[in-house]
Amino acid sequence: MFFKWDKEVRNLSRKLPKPKLSEYDKMAEYPYVYSALLLYTEEILQVNPDTGRIYEVETDNKRVNDLVARLEDSGFETTLNIAVFNACKYGEFAVVFDGKDSLRLISPKNYELDSEGKLIVKEGRSERETLEPEMYSRLAFLTDIEDQPYGTSVLKPARRVWKNLKLLEESLLVYRLTRAPQRYAFYIYVGDKTPEEALDYVNQLRMDIKRRRLIDERTGELRREPGFLSIEDDFFIPVWEEGKETRIDVLSGASNVADIADVEYFLSQFFGALRIPKAYMGNEYDVNRATLVMQDVRFARTIKRLQKFVQGWLEDLFTKFAMRNGIEEPSVRVKMFFPNIDDAMRLEYLMNKADLIDRMSNLRDAEGNPLFDRSELKSMWGGEDAR
């Protein structure tokens, strides 16, 4: 492995159970979660506009370059996308070397680590497969000591909020279906019938109204079946008072069906846990530019932190791949592209400062004289940056 932990930490981590990964599968079925995983993958694997590549391999050994090129020609970019997507989802992912050119992808649900760093694979086989460290390469986001030696999913902070949000949405859906629809109240005049007779009469009338006529496909005869509406949808009320006629009143549905403030609250917590700006997901429209820039910076720093793990994994994978192809002690370094967000912020700051100096230097008094001297403004606020 390309990460080494001290003995005390490793011993502590072995006492902790492996994270439950099936929960992340359920979370990935949620549209926002799946979109978030795709967004993380796309941001981590950004293409350098100058080279058109996701990463650059630096090595003094030409054979290593040839091996990497051969690996890329066999579809390694697909493997890279799958590995990063699942590492974001589960916290880690493993690639096993089968032969000299073949790679096998293994989900963390199908393996575990032992105290010696060996990978124990259990992909539904009758016998377990134990792999030495040089036979596999594992991408793991080691960001939380509680999960070591396993990786930490980017979804972990959002698990509790996701459960609350899912429960709230389901209860909201049930409420909409039961309270929002418009209903009718049928007041049926039953004359001098007894309560028992009136109830039978109203029920029979209700069945006649709610039945629908169909042609039986087998016999070709006309038959009547209950319709889609149930007794809970409308109300049938018998009335006995003389002079009352049968009438139908419309009962409006709930008036607060458009109130989703509670859902918005949990959505804000959800996106906060994922560290993704809500505007990225099309869920925030009135955000100002300054706020969005700060959200961009925060998310960019998260991506850069995860990119370092991917870089280390690629170096480990290419090194082991070269060793399996007969290259002893290959020296491999990988660099990944990501725009320097600090430089972008500084450039925007300088542009705003220059614009402010230009506006103030153009201010005039009633006689047309400048209110501020441009050179003084530069020396006061511009310094060397504005010269």
Secondary structure per residue as TSV (DSSP state, phi and psi in degrees):
chain	resnum	aa	ss	phi	psi
A	1	M	-	360.0	152.4
A	2	F	-	-90.1	-3.8
A	3	F	-	-113.5	136.6
A	4	K	-	-124.9	129.4
A	5	W	-	-109.4	151.7
A	6	D	-	-68.6	163.8
A	7	K	H	-62.0	-39.2
A	8	E	H	-64.8	-42.5
A	9	V	H	-66.4	-42.9
A	10	R	H	-63.1	-41.6
A	11	N	H	-64.9	-38.0
A	12	L	H	-65.3	-40.6
A	13	S	H	-67.2	-29.4
A	14	R	H	-70.6	-20.4
A	15	K	T	-80.5	-14.9
A	16	L	S	-89.9	141.4
A	17	P	-	-71.7	158.5
A	18	K	-	-69.0	137.3
A	19	P	-	-57.5	147.9
A	20	K	-	-77.7	111.4
A	21	L	-	-90.9	-17.1
A	22	S	H	-64.0	-27.3
A	23	E	H	-65.8	-34.1
A	24	Y	H	-69.1	-29.9
A	25	D	H	-63.5	-41.4
A	26	K	H	-67.0	-38.6
A	27	M	H	-64.8	-37.2
A	28	A	H	-66.5	-17.3
A	29	E	T	-74.7	-17.1
A	30	Y	S	-76.5	128.8
A	31	P	H	-54.8	-43.5
A	32	Y	H	-63.8	-38.5
A	33	V	H	-67.9	-45.5
A	34	Y	H	-62.0	-42.4
A	35	S	H	-63.6	-36.6
A	36	A	H	-65.4	-40.9
A	37	L	H	-64.4	-41.1
A	38	L	H	-63.4	-40.0
A	39	L	H	-65.0	-43.8
A	40	Y	H	-59.1	-44.7
A	41	T	H	-63.5	-44.6
A	42	E	H	-65.9	-37.8
A	43	E	H	-71.8	-38.5
A	44	I	H	-67.3	-41.0
A	45	L	T	-99.4	52.4
A	46	Q	-	-71.5	145.9
A	47	V	-	-92.1	129.8
A	48	N	-	-68.6	118.4
A	49	P	T	-64.4	-21.5
A	50	D	T	-80.2	-35.6
A	51	T	T	-109.1	-18.6
A	52	G	-	73.0	18.8
A	53	R	-	-121.8	154.8
A	54	I	S	-80.7	-34.3
A	55	Y	E	-144.4	162.8
A	56	E	E	-125.1	132.5
A	57	V	E	-100.5	124.0
A	58	E	E	-110.3	119.6
A	59	T	-	-156.3	151.0
A	60	D	S	-88.7	-8.5
A	61	N	-	-96.0	115.4
A	62	K	H	-64.2	-31.7
A	63	R	H	-63.8	-34.4
A	64	V	H	-65.2	-43.7
A	65	N	H	-59.8	-40.0
A	66	D	H	-65.5	-40.4
A	67	L	H	-65.9	-41.8
A	68	V	H	-64.1	-41.8
A	69	A	H	-62.2	-39.1
A	70	R	H	-66.5	-38.1
A	71	L	H	-66.1	-40.8
A	72	E	H	-67.5	-35.2
A	73	D	H	-67.0	-23.9
A	74	S	T	-87.6	8.2
A	75	G	T	96.7	34.1
A	76	F	H	-67.7	-26.7
A	77	E	H	-60.9	-37.0
A	78	T	H	-64.1	-44.0
A	79	T	H	-59.1	-41.5
A	80	L	H	-62.7	-44.1
A	81	N	H	-64.4	-42.9
A	82	I	H	-64.1	-43.6
A	83	A	H	-63.6	-45.7
A	84	V	H	-68.9	-42.1
A	85	F	H	-59.0	-47.3
A	86	N	H	-73.3	-29.6
A	87	A	H	-66.8	-37.9
A	88	C	H	-64.6	-37.4
A	89	K	H	-74.4	-50.2
A	90	Y	H	-99.8	-18.0
A	91	G	S	103.0	-17.3
A	92	E	E	-165.3	169.1
A	93	F	E	-161.9	149.4
A	94	A	E	-122.1	143.6
A	95	V	E	-121.6	124.5
A	96	V	E	-106.2	139.1
A	97	F	E	-87.5	114.8
A	98	D	E	-108.8	103.0
A	99	G	T	77.8	-160.9
A	100	K	T	-89.1	-26.9
A	101	D	T	-119.6	-13.1
A	102	S	E	-95.3	138.8
A	103	L	E	-119.3	137.5
A	104	R	E	-116.6	128.8
A	105	L	E	-92.2	133.8
A	106	I	E	-130.5	125.4
A	107	S	-	-72.3	144.8
A	108	P	G	-62.5	-14.2
A	109	K	G	-69.1	-17.3
A	110	N	G	-110.0	13.2
A	111	Y	E	-149.9	166.6
A	112	E	E	-147.5	162.3
A	113	L	E	-104.0	143.8
A	114	D	-	-101.1	-178.6
A	115	S	T	-67.0	-17.7
A	116	E	T	-96.7	5.3
A	117	G	S	82.9	11.7
A	118	K	-	-83.9	148.1
A	119	L	E	-96.9	119.6
A	120	I	E	-101.5	108.1
A	121	V	E	-94.9	135.6
A	122	K	-	-138.6	70.9
A	123	E	S	-89.4	52.7
A	124	G	S	74.5	8.3
A	125	R	-	-79.9	157.5
A	126	S	S	-69.4	-30.8
A	127	E	S	-118.8	145.0
A	128	R	-	-75.4	149.2
A	129	E	E	-111.2	121.4
A	130	T	E	-104.2	123.4
A	131	L	E	-113.4	133.2
A	132	E	-	-71.7	157.2
A	133	P	G	-55.0	-32.5
A	134	E	G	-77.0	-5.3
A	135	M	G	-97.4	-2.2
A	136	Y	E	-148.6	163.0
A	137	S	E	-133.7	129.4
A	138	R	E	-117.7	125.1
A	139	L	E	-90.8	117.3
A	140	A	E	-136.1	131.4
A	141	F	-	-87.9	89.8
A	142	L	-	-85.9	78.4
A	143	T	-	-111.8	-10.7
A	144	D	-	-133.1	122.4
A	145	I	G	-65.2	-23.6
A	146	E	G	-67.7	-23.0
A	147	D	G	-96.7	-10.1
A	148	Q	T	-61.9	144.8
A	149	P	T	-84.0	8.4
A	150	Y	S	-88.6	161.4
A	151	G	-	-79.2	170.0
A	152	T	-	-114.1	124.2
A	153	S	-	-70.1	147.7
A	154	V	T	-69.1	-15.1
A	155	L	T	-85.9	-10.6
A	156	K	G	-56.7	-46.3
A	157	P	G	-65.3	-17.5
A	158	A	G	-98.7	2.8
A	159	R	H	-61.4	-50.5
A	160	R	H	-65.5	-43.4
A	161	V	H	-64.5	-38.2
A	162	W	H	-62.6	-40.8
A	163	K	H	-62.4	-44.7
A	164	N	H	-64.1	-42.3
A	165	L	H	-65.6	-42.5
A	166	K	H	-64.1	-43.2
A	167	L	H	-63.8	-40.5
A	168	L	H	-66.0	-42.4
A	169	E	H	-64.7	-39.0
A	170	E	H	-67.7	-42.0
A	171	S	H	-66.1	-34.9
A	172	L	H	-66.4	-39.0
A	173	L	H	-64.4	-44.0
A	174	V	H	-62.3	-40.9
A	175	Y	H	-63.5	-42.6
A	176	R	H	-61.8	-42.7
A	177	L	H	-69.8	-31.7
A	178	T	H	-95.2	-28.9
A	179	R	H	-108.2	-29.0
A	180	A	S	-76.4	-33.9
A	181	P	S	-62.4	149.1
A	182	Q	-	-78.3	137.7
A	183	R	E	-123.1	168.0
A	184	Y	E	-122.6	145.6
A	185	A	E	-113.6	114.8
A	186	F	E	-95.0	116.2
A	187	Y	E	-99.2	110.7
A	188	I	E	-104.1	121.0
A	189	Y	E	-76.5	122.8
A	190	V	-	-112.2	10.1
A	191	G	T	63.3	-130.2
A	192	D	T	-104.2	24.8
A	193	K	-	-68.8	150.1
A	194	T	-	-71.4	163.2
A	195	P	H	-54.8	-38.8
A	196	E	H	-68.2	-42.4
A	197	E	H	-66.8	-38.4
A	198	A	H	-64.0	-40.1
A	199	L	H	-64.5	-43.5
A	200	D	H	-63.9	-39.8
A	201	Y	H	-64.9	-44.4
A	202	V	H	-66.3	-40.9
A	203	N	H	-64.2	-39.8
A	204	Q	H	-66.4	-39.3
A	205	L	H	-66.6	-38.9
A	206	R	H	-62.4	-44.1
A	207	M	H	-63.8	-37.6
A	208	D	H	-66.3	-38.1
A	209	I	H	-72.1	-38.8
A	210	K	H	-86.0	-7.8
A	211	R	E	-80.4	153.5
A	212	R	E	-123.8	151.1
A	213	R	E	-96.9	131.1
A	214	L	E	-133.7	158.2
A	215	I	E	-97.7	121.1
A	216	D	-	-66.9	122.8
A	217	E	T	-66.3	-27.3
A	218	R	T	-84.1	-43.1
A	219	T	T	-101.5	-20.6
A	220	G	-	78.8	4.3
A	221	E	-	-90.0	158.7
A	222	L	E	-79.9	129.5
A	223	R	E	-135.2	159.7
A	224	R	E	-120.1	129.4
A	225	E	E	-126.8	156.9
A	226	P	E	-60.4	142.7
A	227	G	-	-78.7	-172.0
A	228	F	S	-76.2	-23.9
A	229	L	-	-77.5	143.9
A	230	S	-	-109.3	176.1
A	231	I	T	-63.3	-22.5
A	232	E	T	-76.8	-15.2
A	233	D	T	-78.9	-40.6
A	234	D	S	-125.6	165.8
A	235	F	E	-120.0	133.0
A	236	F	E	-116.8	117.1
A	237	I	E	-123.6	121.1
A	238	P	E	-78.4	143.4
A	239	V	E	-128.5	141.7
A	240	W	-	-111.0	-17.8
A	241	E	-	-59.5	138.1
A	242	E	T	-67.4	145.1
A	243	G	T	86.2	-7.8
A	244	K	-	-84.1	138.2
A	245	E	-	-111.4	157.7
A	246	T	-	-63.9	131.2
A	247	R	E	-143.6	165.7
A	248	I	E	-128.2	123.8
A	249	D	E	-106.7	147.3
A	250	V	E	-96.5	125.1
A	251	L	E	-103.6	115.1
A	252	S	-	-71.5	154.0
A	253	G	-	-77.3	-176.1
A	254	A	-	-62.1	142.9
A	255	S	T	-90.4	-9.7
A	256	N	T	-107.2	25.9
A	257	V	T	-69.0	-19.8
A	258	A	T	-88.5	-1.9
A	259	D	-	-83.7	110.2
A	260	I	-	-126.5	31.8
A	261	A	H	-60.9	-36.4
A	262	D	H	-67.2	-36.7
A	263	V	H	-66.6	-41.3
A	264	E	H	-62.3	-36.6
A	265	Y	H	-62.2	-48.3
A	266	F	H	-71.2	-30.8
A	267	L	H	-64.5	-39.2
A	268	S	H	-63.5	-42.2
A	269	Q	H	-64.5	-37.6
A	270	F	H	-63.9	-49.3
A	271	F	H	-67.7	-32.8
A	272	G	H	-63.9	-38.8
A	273	A	H	-68.0	-35.1
A	274	L	H	-80.0	-12.4
A	275	R	T	64.0	26.7
A	276	I	-	-107.3	128.0
A	277	P	-	-58.4	134.7
A	278	K	G	-61.2	-30.3
A	279	A	G	-64.1	-26.8
A	280	Y	G	-63.4	-30.7
A	281	M	G	-97.4	8.9
A	282	G	T	69.6	28.5
A	283	N	-	-114.6	10.1
A	284	E	-	-148.3	122.6
A	285	Y	-	-115.7	-22.1
A	286	D	S	-102.8	19.9
A	287	V	-	-74.7	137.8
A	288	N	-	-85.4	167.6
A	289	R	H	-63.3	-41.1
A	290	A	H	-63.2	-42.1
A	291	T	H	-65.5	-42.1
A	292	L	H	-65.6	-36.1
A	293	V	H	-62.9	-43.2
A	294	M	H	-64.7	-38.2
A	295	Q	H	-66.2	-38.5
A	296	D	H	-60.0	-43.3
A	297	V	H	-62.7	-44.7
A	298	R	H	-63.3	-45.2
A	299	F	H	-68.0	-37.5
A	300	A	H	-62.4	-39.9
A	301	R	H	-65.9	-36.3
A	302	T	H	-63.5	-43.6
A	303	I	H	-64.3	-42.9
A	304	K	H	-63.3	-35.2
A	305	R	H	-66.4	-41.1
A	306	L	H	-71.9	-31.4
A	307	Q	H	-61.5	-32.2
A	308	K	H	-63.3	-36.2
A	309	F	H	-68.0	-39.6
A	310	V	H	-66.7	-40.1
A	311	Q	H	-59.6	-47.2
A	312	G	H	-62.4	-37.1
A	313	W	H	-67.2	-42.3
A	314	L	H	-63.0	-39.7
A	315	E	H	-62.9	-42.9
A	316	D	H	-64.5	-42.6
A	317	L	H	-65.8	-47.5
A	318	F	H	-66.6	-35.2
A	319	T	H	-64.8	-47.8
A	320	K	H	-67.6	-35.2
A	321	F	H	-63.9	-39.9
A	322	A	H	-67.8	-39.4
A	323	M	H	-65.3	-36.3
A	324	R	H	-70.2	-17.7
A	325	N	T	-101.3	20.6
A	326	G	T	89.6	10.0
A	327	I	-	-96.4	119.0
A	328	E	S	-86.7	132.1
A	329	E	S	47.9	58.5
A	330	P	-	-72.3	141.4
A	331	S	-	-102.1	113.3
A	332	V	-	-128.8	131.9
A	333	R	E	-130.2	135.0
A	334	V	E	-118.9	135.8
A	335	K	E	-121.0	137.0
A	336	M	E	-115.1	152.8
A	337	F	-	-90.5	136.2
A	338	F	-	-158.3	128.7
A	339	P	-	-58.0	138.9
A	340	N	-	-74.8	102.4
A	341	I	H	-66.3	-29.7
A	342	D	H	-67.1	-39.4
A	343	D	H	-65.1	-39.7
A	344	A	H	-64.1	-40.5
A	345	M	H	-65.7	-41.2
A	346	R	H	-66.0	-38.8
A	347	L	H	-63.1	-42.6
A	348	E	H	-65.7	-37.6
A	349	Y	H	-63.0	-44.1
A	350	L	H	-65.2	-38.7
A	351	M	H	-66.1	-40.6
A	352	N	H	-65.5	-39.0
A	353	K	H	-67.3	-41.6
A	354	A	H	-64.8	-37.3
A	355	D	H	-66.0	-39.2
A	356	L	H	-65.4	-42.4
A	357	I	H	-63.1	-40.3
A	358	D	H	-65.4	-40.4
A	359	R	H	-66.3	-43.4
A	360	M	H	-68.7	-34.2
A	361	S	H	-71.0	-18.6
A	362	N	T	-92.8	-2.4
A	363	L	-	-71.0	137.0
A	364	R	B	-125.5	152.5
A	365	D	-	-86.8	-172.5
A	366	A	T	-62.7	-28.5
A	367	E	T	-90.4	0.3
A	368	G	S	89.2	8.0
A	369	N	-	-86.9	145.1
A	370	P	B	-65.7	137.9
A	371	L	S	-76.0	-30.5
A	372	F	S	-129.0	143.7
A	373	D	-	-84.0	128.9
A	374	R	H	-61.3	-39.9
A	375	S	H	-65.4	-36.7
A	376	E	H	-67.5	-39.3
A	377	L	H	-62.7	-40.3
A	378	K	I	-63.8	-44.7
A	379	S	I	-70.2	-29.4
A	380	M	I	-78.1	-45.8
A	381	W	I	-116.4	-25.3
A	382	G	I	-83.3	-47.8
A	383	G	T	60.7	-147.5
A	384	E	T	-72.7	-25.9
A	385	D	T	-67.6	-29.8
A	386	A	T	-98.1	-3.2
A	387	R	-	-80.1	360.0
